[in-house]
């Protein structure tokens, strides 16, 4: 689980803040490469639609 779970959690941390630079050590470079591939594949499958940001904000707001 550690070989997949940790890099995916690290990917979530990176994309959650829309990080442009990620300070990691040499031992983490492969995890960042995996993060790039995960994000590329996600964007390929789900892509960006017109007003994607507005729709995603709407989904994250609570009703009421």
Biopython code that builds the backbone (N, CA, C, O; Angstrom):
import numpy as np
from Bio.PDB.StructureBuilder import StructureBuilder

atoms = [
    (1, "UNK", "N", (0.822, -1.197, 0.000)),
    (1, "UNK", "CA", (0.000, 0.000, 0.000)),
    (1, "UNK", "C", (0.861, 1.254, 0.000)),
    (1, "UNK", "O", (0.492, 2.261, -0.604)),
    (2, "UNK", "N", (1.989, 1.202, 0.662)),
    (2, "UNK", "CA", (2.849, 2.376, 0.763)),
    (2, "UNK", "C", (3.384, 2.856, -0.570)),
    (2, "UNK", "O", (3.590, 4.055, -0.760)),
    (3, "UNK", "N", (3.613, 1.933, -1.499)),
    (3, "UNK", "CA", (4.165, 2.322, -2.793)),
    (3, "UNK", "C", (3.154, 3.078, -3.641)),
    (3, "UNK", "O", (3.547, 3.836, -4.528)),
    (4, "UNK", "N", (1.881, 2.895, -3.397)),
    (4, "UNK", "CA", (0.853, 3.609, -4.147)),
    (4, "UNK", "C", (0.166, 4.665, -3.283)),
    (4, "UNK", "O", (-0.077, 5.780, -3.746)),
    (5, "UNK", "N", (-0.143, 4.329, -2.054)),
    (5, "UNK", "CA", (-0.891, 5.238, -1.189)),
    (5, "UNK", "C", (-0.159, 6.527, -0.876)),
    (5, "UNK", "O", (-0.740, 7.608, -0.982)),
    (6, "UNK", "N", (1.106, 6.433, -0.493)),
    (6, "UNK", "CA", (1.858, 7.636, -0.133)),
    (6, "UNK", "C", (2.014, 8.583, -1.313)),
    (6, "UNK", "O", (1.756, 9.778, -1.168)),
    (7, "UNK", "N", (2.433, 8.084, -2.490)),
    (7, "UNK", "CA", (2.547, 9.016, -3.631)),
    (7, "UNK", "C", (1.217, 9.652, -4.020)),
    (7, "UNK", "O", (1.197, 10.806, -4.447)),
    (8, "UNK", "N", (0.114, 8.933, -3.885)),
    (8, "UNK", "CA", (-1.181, 9.528, -4.218)),
    (8, "UNK", "C", (-1.582, 10.589, -3.204)),
    (8, "UNK", "O", (-2.172, 11.603, -3.577)),
    (9, "UNK", "N", (-1.275, 10.376, -1.942)),
    (9, "UNK", "CA", (-1.534, 11.413, -0.939)),
    (9, "UNK", "C", (-0.657, 12.640, -1.192)),
    (9, "UNK", "O", (-1.103, 13.776, -1.033)),
    (10, "UNK", "N", (0.579, 12.400, -1.584)),
    (10, "UNK", "CA", (1.472, 13.497, -1.918)),
    (10, "UNK", "C", (0.941, 14.248, -3.146)),
    (10, "UNK", "O", (1.014, 15.476, -3.198)),
    (11, "UNK", "N", (0.412, 13.523, -4.123)),
    (11, "UNK", "CA", (-0.186, 14.146, -5.303)),
    (11, "UNK", "C", (-1.350, 15.039, -4.898)),
    (11, "UNK", "O", (-1.478, 16.160, -5.391)),
    (12, "UNK", "N", (-2.187, 14.553, -4.015)),
    (12, "UNK", "CA", (-3.329, 15.349, -3.548)),
    (12, "UNK", "C", (-2.854, 16.624, -2.862)),
    (12, "UNK", "O", (-3.447, 17.685, -3.054)),
    (13, "UNK", "N", (-1.800, 16.534, -2.072)),
    (13, "UNK", "CA", (-1.252, 17.719, -1.407)),
    (13, "UNK", "C", (-0.729, 18.731, -2.418)),
    (13, "UNK", "O", (-0.878, 19.937, -2.222)),
    (14, "UNK", "N", (-0.129, 18.259, -3.476)),
    (14, "UNK", "CA", (0.440, 19.151, -4.486)),
    (14, "UNK", "C", (-0.660, 19.844, -5.272)),
    (14, "UNK", "O", (-0.632, 21.064, -5.437)),
    (15, "UNK", "N", (-1.638, 19.070, -5.762)),
    (15, "UNK", "CA", (-2.652, 19.666, -6.635)),
    (15, "UNK", "C", (-3.696, 20.461, -5.856)),
    (15, "UNK", "O", (-4.331, 21.357, -6.412)),
    (16, "UNK", "N", (-3.877, 20.145, -4.585)),
    (16, "UNK", "CA", (-4.861, 20.873, -3.781)),
    (16, "UNK", "C", (-4.502, 22.359, -3.705)),
    (16, "UNK", "O", (-5.386, 23.215, -3.704)),
    (17, "UNK", "N", (-3.210, 22.659, -3.642)),
    (17, "UNK", "CA", (-2.758, 24.045, -3.530)),
    (17, "UNK", "C", (-2.277, 24.608, -4.865)),
    (17, "UNK", "O", (-1.757, 25.723, -4.915)),
    (18, "UNK", "N", (-2.448, 23.839, -5.956)),
    (18, "UNK", "CA", (-2.013, 24.266, -7.285)),
    (18, "UNK", "C", (-0.550, 24.712, -7.248)),
    (18, "UNK", "O", (-0.193, 25.772, -7.762)),
    (19, "UNK", "N", (0.268, 23.890, -6.638)),
    (19, "UNK", "CA", (1.677, 24.233, -6.434)),
    (19, "UNK", "C", (2.424, 24.306, -7.757)),
    (19, "UNK", "O", (2.298, 23.428, -8.611)),
    (20, "UNK", "N", (3.200, 25.365, -7.909)),
    (20, "UNK", "CA", (4.047, 25.513, -9.080)),
    (20, "UNK", "C", (5.425, 24.938, -8.839)),
    (20, "UNK", "O", (6.083, 24.463, -9.764)),
    (21, "UNK", "N", (5.855, 24.984, -7.593)),
    (21, "UNK", "CA", (7.160, 24.450, -7.201)),
    (21, "UNK", "C", (6.954, 23.541, -6.005)),
    (21, "UNK", "O", (6.222, 23.879, -5.075)),
    (22, "UNK", "N", (7.598, 22.393, -6.031)),
    (22, "UNK", "CA", (7.459, 21.425, -4.951)),
    (22, "UNK", "C", (8.854, 21.098, -4.415)),
    (22, "UNK", "O", (9.633, 20.424, -5.088)),
    (23, "UNK", "N", (9.171, 21.573, -3.210)),
    (23, "UNK", "CA", (10.496, 21.289, -2.659)),
    (23, "UNK", "C", (10.565, 19.864, -2.110)),
    (23, "UNK", "O", (9.969, 19.556, -1.077)),
    (24, "UNK", "N", (11.285, 19.018, -2.799)),
    (24, "UNK", "CA", (11.446, 17.632, -2.364)),
    (24, "UNK", "C", (12.909, 17.241, -2.467)),
    (24, "UNK", "O", (13.691, 17.867, -3.184)),
    (25, "UNK", "N", (13.257, 16.210, -1.746)),
    (25, "UNK", "CA", (14.603, 15.670, -1.825)),
    (25, "UNK", "C", (14.732, 14.719, -2.998)),
    (25, "UNK", "O", (13.755, 14.409, -3.680)),
    (26, "UNK", "N", (15.958, 14.261, -3.220)),
    (26, "UNK", "CA", (16.210, 13.360, -4.345)),
    (26, "UNK", "C", (15.411, 12.063, -4.236)),
    (26, "UNK", "O", (15.056, 11.467, -5.253)),
    (27, "UNK", "N", (15.129, 11.626, -3.020)),
    (27, "UNK", "CA", (14.391, 10.375, -2.837)),
    (27, "UNK", "C", (12.908, 10.520, -3.179)),
    (27, "UNK", "O", (12.207, 9.514, -3.293)),
    (28, "UNK", "N", (12.419, 11.741, -3.345)),
    (28, "UNK", "CA", (11.006, 11.970, -3.642)),
    (28, "UNK", "C", (10.746, 12.289, -5.109)),
    (28, "UNK", "O", (9.592, 12.455, -5.505)),
    (29, "UNK", "N", (11.787, 12.377, -5.917)),
    (29, "UNK", "CA", (11.627, 12.756, -7.323)),
    (29, "UNK", "C", (10.708, 11.785, -8.058)),
    (29, "UNK", "O", (9.873, 12.210, -8.856)),
    (30, "UNK", "N", (10.853, 10.506, -7.800)),
    (30, "UNK", "CA", (9.987, 9.533, -8.481)),
    (30, "UNK", "C", (8.525, 9.718, -8.088)),
    (30, "UNK", "O", (7.633, 9.471, -8.899)),
    (31, "UNK", "N", (8.269, 10.151, -6.850)),
    (31, "UNK", "CA", (6.891, 10.395, -6.423)),
    (31, "UNK", "C", (6.302, 11.593, -7.153)),
    (31, "UNK", "O", (5.125, 11.587, -7.513)),
    (32, "UNK", "N", (7.111, 12.616, -7.372)),
    (32, "UNK", "CA", (6.630, 13.790, -8.098)),
    (32, "UNK", "C", (6.365, 13.428, -9.561)),
    (32, "UNK", "O", (5.398, 13.909, -10.152)),
    (33, "UNK", "N", (7.199, 12.599, -10.136)),
    (33, "UNK", "CA", (6.957, 12.132, -11.505)),
    (33, "UNK", "C", (5.653, 11.341, -11.585)),
    (33, "UNK", "O", (4.885, 11.502, -12.534)),
    (34, "UNK", "N", (5.403, 10.494, -10.601)),
    (34, "UNK", "CA", (4.138, 9.759, -10.555)),
    (34, "UNK", "C", (2.969, 10.727, -10.408)),
    (34, "UNK", "O", (1.919, 10.531, -11.021)),
    (35, "UNK", "N", (3.145, 11.768, -9.600)),
    (35, "UNK", "CA", (2.095, 12.771, -9.428)),
    (35, "UNK", "C", (1.766, 13.436, -10.758)),
    (35, "UNK", "O", (0.595, 13.648, -11.071)),
    (36, "UNK", "N", (2.785, 13.766, -11.541)),
    (36, "UNK", "CA", (2.549, 14.364, -12.855)),
    (36, "UNK", "C", (1.742, 13.432, -13.744)),
    (36, "UNK", "O", (0.818, 13.861, -14.435)),
    (37, "UNK", "N", (2.094, 12.169, -13.720)),
    (37, "UNK", "CA", (1.383, 11.198, -14.565)),
    (37, "UNK", "C", (-0.068, 11.023, -14.104)),
    (37, "UNK", "O", (-0.973, 10.925, -14.932)),
    (38, "UNK", "N", (-0.286, 10.985, -12.803)),
    (38, "UNK", "CA", (-1.651, 10.853, -12.272)),
    (38, "UNK", "C", (-2.496, 12.039, -12.717)),
    (38, "UNK", "O", (-3.633, 11.863, -13.155)),
    (39, "UNK", "N", (-1.950, 13.242, -12.608)),
    (39, "UNK", "CA", (-2.699, 14.442, -12.987)),
    (39, "UNK", "C", (-2.941, 14.476, -14.492)),
    (39, "UNK", "O", (-4.030, 14.844, -14.933)),
    (40, "UNK", "N", (-1.944, 14.100, -15.281)),
    (40, "UNK", "CA", (-2.128, 14.047, -16.740)),
    (40, "UNK", "C", (-3.250, 13.087, -17.118)),
    (40, "UNK", "O", (-4.104, 13.413, -17.943)),
    (41, "UNK", "N", (-3.244, 11.922, -16.521)),
    (41, "UNK", "CA", (-4.268, 10.927, -16.851)),
    (41, "UNK", "C", (-5.649, 11.383, -16.389)),
    (41, "UNK", "O", (-6.631, 11.215, -17.111)),
    (42, "UNK", "N", (-5.728, 11.959, -15.192)),
    (42, "UNK", "CA", (-7.003, 12.468, -14.690)),
    (42, "UNK", "C", (-7.551, 13.524, -15.642)),
    (42, "UNK", "O", (-8.725, 13.486, -16.012)),
    (43, "UNK", "N", (-6.699, 14.468, -16.035)),
    (43, "UNK", "CA", (-7.147, 15.516, -16.946)),
    (43, "UNK", "C", (-7.516, 14.953, -18.309)),
    (43, "UNK", "O", (-8.424, 15.468, -18.962)),
    (44, "UNK", "N", (-6.834, 13.911, -18.746)),
    (44, "UNK", "CA", (-7.172, 13.289, -20.028)),
    (44, "UNK", "C", (-8.555, 12.628, -19.980)),
    (44, "UNK", "O", (-9.349, 12.751, -20.913)),
    (45, "UNK", "N", (-8.823, 11.925, -18.875)),
    (45, "UNK", "CA", (-10.114, 11.233, -18.746)),
    (45, "UNK", "C", (-11.271, 12.199, -18.508)),
    (45, "UNK", "O", (-12.335, 12.064, -19.114)),
    (46, "UNK", "N", (-11.061, 13.170, -17.628)),
    (46, "UNK", "CA", (-12.162, 14.034, -17.221)),
    (46, "UNK", "C", (-12.114, 15.407, -17.863)),
    (46, "UNK", "O", (-13.139, 16.085, -17.945)),
    (47, "UNK", "N", (-10.946, 15.829, -18.320)),
    (47, "UNK", "CA", (-10.778, 17.077, -19.059)),
    (47, "UNK", "C", (-11.361, 18.285, -18.367)),
    (47, "UNK", "O", (-11.980, 18.197, -17.306)),
    (48, "UNK", "N", (-11.144, 19.396, -18.997)),
    (48, "UNK", "CA", (-11.708, 20.640, -18.491)),
    (48, "UNK", "C", (-12.879, 21.042, -19.360)),
    (48, "UNK", "O", (-12.807, 21.011, -20.589)),
    (49, "UNK", "N", (-13.936, 21.412, -18.710)),
    (49, "UNK", "CA", (-15.120, 21.867, -19.422)),
    (49, "UNK", "C", (-15.225, 23.383, -19.289)),
    (49, "UNK", "O", (-14.516, 24.003, -18.497)),
    (50, "UNK", "N", (-16.116, 23.961, -20.073)),
    (50, "UNK", "CA", (-16.385, 25.386, -19.954)),
    (50, "UNK", "C", (-16.861, 25.674, -18.528)),
    (50, "UNK", "O", (-17.731, 24.971, -18.014)),
    (51, "UNK", "N", (-16.307, 26.682, -17.899)),
    (51, "UNK", "CA", (-16.652, 27.093, -16.535)),
    (51, "UNK", "C", (-16.398, 25.992, -15.518)),
    (51, "UNK", "O", (-17.173, 25.814, -14.579)),
    (52, "UNK", "N", (-15.316, 25.258, -15.708)),
    (52, "UNK", "CA", (-14.944, 24.171, -14.799)),
    (52, "UNK", "C", (-14.745, 24.677, -13.371)),
    (52, "UNK", "O", (-15.216, 24.057, -12.417)),
    (53, "UNK", "N", (-14.049, 25.802, -13.227)),
    (53, "UNK", "CA", (-13.776, 26.345, -11.896)),
    (53, "UNK", "C", (-15.077, 26.712, -11.171)),
    (53, "UNK", "O", (-15.230, 26.423, -9.985)),
    (54, "UNK", "N", (-16.000, 27.342, -11.879)),
    (54, "UNK", "CA", (-17.274, 27.723, -11.265)),
    (54, "UNK", "C", (-18.093, 26.520, -10.843)),
    (54, "UNK", "O", (-18.700, 26.516, -9.772)),
    (55, "UNK", "N", (-18.109, 25.489, -11.693)),
    (55, "UNK", "CA", (-18.847, 24.276, -11.358)),
    (55, "UNK", "C", (-18.233, 23.576, -10.147)),
    (55, "UNK", "O", (-18.953, 23.071, -9.286)),
    (56, "UNK", "N", (-16.906, 23.549, -10.085)),
    (56, "UNK", "CA", (-16.260, 22.865, -8.957)),
    (56, "UNK", "C", (-16.488, 23.631, -7.660)),
    (56, "UNK", "O", (-16.643, 23.021, -6.602)),
    (57, "UNK", "N", (-16.510, 24.969, -7.730)),
    (57, "UNK", "CA", (-16.811, 25.753, -6.527)),
    (57, "UNK", "C", (-18.232, 25.488, -6.069)),
    (57, "UNK", "O", (-18.494, 25.385, -4.871)),
    (58, "UNK", "N", (-19.153, 25.377, -7.020)),
    (58, "UNK", "CA", (-20.556, 25.114, -6.701)),
    (58, "UNK", "C", (-20.741, 23.757, -6.020)),
    (58, "UNK", "O", (-21.588, 23.614, -5.139)),
    (59, "UNK", "N", (-19.964, 22.782, -6.422)),
    (59, "UNK", "CA", (-20.047, 21.448, -5.818)),
    (59, "UNK", "C", (-19.516, 21.427, -4.400)),
    (59, "UNK", "O", (-19.957, 20.623, -3.579)),
    (60, "UNK", "N", (-18.579, 22.301, -4.109)),
    (60, "UNK", "CA", (-17.945, 22.307, -2.789)),
    (60, "UNK", "C", (-18.708, 23.119, -1.762)),
    (60, "UNK", "O", (-18.410, 23.036, -0.571)),
    (61, "UNK", "N", (-19.689, 23.906, -2.195)),
    (61, "UNK", "CA", (-20.459, 24.713, -1.261)),
    (61, "UNK", "C", (-21.609, 23.890, -0.702)),
    (61, "UNK", "O", (-22.206, 23.070, -1.399)),
    (62, "UNK", "N", (-21.906, 24.125, 0.565)),
    (62, "UNK", "CA", (-23.034, 23.434, 1.195)),
    (62, "UNK", "C", (-24.331, 24.118, 0.828)),
    (62, "UNK", "O", (-24.375, 25.337, 0.665)),
    (63, "UNK", "N", (-25.390, 23.334, 0.697)),
    (63, "UNK", "CA", (-26.696, 23.882, 0.410)),
    (63, "UNK", "C", (-27.255, 24.556, 1.662)),
    (63, "UNK", "O", (-27.067, 24.079, 2.781)),
    (64, "UNK", "N", (-27.951, 25.683, 1.445)),
    (64, "UNK", "CA", (-28.638, 26.325, 2.552)),
    (64, "UNK", "C", (-27.925, 27.453, 3.027)),
    (64, "UNK", "O", (-28.370, 28.114, 3.965)),
]
sb = StructureBuilder()
sb.init_structure("model")
sb.init_model(0)
sb.init_chain("A")
sb.init_seg("    ")
for serial, (resi, resn, name, xyz) in enumerate(atoms, 1):
    if name == "N":
        sb.init_residue(resn, " ", resi, " ")
    sb.init_atom(name, np.array(xyz, "f"), 0.0, 1.0, " ", f" {name:<3s}", serial, name[0])
structure = sb.get_structure()
